[in-house]
């Protein structure tokens, strides 16, 4: 059975990294105001945004092996 909440959430999770962070956040907030997404969903989306933004720094800070 089709669930709008899961459809919207997956679309926003897929948009992370392909759209500006603020666009994903504003879009998610709009769906939350409409009662489609929950605060837990917003937290999950924010986690994906945070991971996307933290990942490049974590890779740069790893020491080079064999140098």
DRENSE-757812 format. One record per residue (C-alpha): residue number from 0; residue in one letter; x, y, z. Coordinates in nm, 3 decimals. Example, Ala and Ser with C-alpha at 12.3 -4.5 7.8 and 13.67 -1.06 7.14 Angstrom:
2
 num residu    east   north      up
   0      A   1.230  -0.450   0.780
   1      S   1.367  -0.106   0.714
This chain:
67
 num residu    east   north      up
   0      X   0.000   0.000   0.000
   1      X   0.123   0.349  -0.088
   2      X   0.230   0.566   0.206
   3      X   0.273   0.936   0.131
   4      X   0.493   0.988   0.438
   5      X   0.748   0.727   0.329
   6      X   0.737   0.850  -0.031
   7      X   0.810   1.210   0.070
   8      X   1.075   1.113   0.325
   9      X   1.261   0.893   0.076
  10      X   1.249   1.168  -0.185
  11      X   1.399   1.417   0.057
  12      X   1.667   1.171   0.171
  13      X   1.757   1.113  -0.195
  14      X   1.773   1.490  -0.249
  15      X   2.046   1.532   0.015
  16      X   2.362   1.605  -0.181
  17      X   2.168   1.682  -0.499
  18      X   1.987   1.991  -0.371
  19      X   2.108   2.272  -0.148
  20      X   2.072   2.183   0.220
  21      X   1.841   2.476   0.286
  22      X   1.604   2.360   0.009
  23      X   1.580   2.012   0.159
  24      X   1.522   2.160   0.506
  25      X   1.254   2.404   0.391
  26      X   1.080   2.133   0.191
  27      X   1.086   1.894   0.488
  28      X   0.955   2.167   0.719
  29      X   0.667   2.231   0.480
  30      X   0.568   1.864   0.483
  31      X   0.596   1.865   0.863
  32      X   0.359   2.163   0.884
  33      X   0.111   1.971   0.669
  34      X   0.128   1.682   0.916
  35      X   0.288   1.440   0.669
  36      X   0.636   1.416   0.822
  37      X   0.709   1.366   1.191
  38      X   0.983   1.525   1.401
  39      X   1.158   1.188   1.388
  40      X   1.155   1.210   1.008
  41      X   1.302   1.561   1.023
  42      X   1.574   1.434   1.256
  43      X   1.659   1.153   1.015
  44      X   1.678   1.396   0.723
  45      X   1.898   1.633   0.925
  46      X   2.125   1.339   1.012
  47      X   2.175   1.265   0.642
  48      X   2.259   1.631   0.580
  49      X   2.505   1.632   0.871
  50      X   2.673   1.311   0.751
  51      X   2.708   1.454   0.401
  52      X   2.872   1.766   0.538
  53      X   3.100   1.586   0.787
  54      X   3.226   1.311   0.557
  55      X   3.476   1.518   0.351
  56      X   3.638   1.661   0.665
  57      X   3.672   1.316   0.823
  58      X   3.847   1.180   0.513
  59      X   4.089   1.474   0.503
  60      X   4.187   1.435   0.868
  61      X   4.282   1.065   0.837
  62      X   4.661   1.017   0.838
  63      X   4.819   0.887   0.520
  64      X   4.949   0.533   0.556
  65      X   5.284   0.439   0.411
  66      X   5.413   0.794   0.369
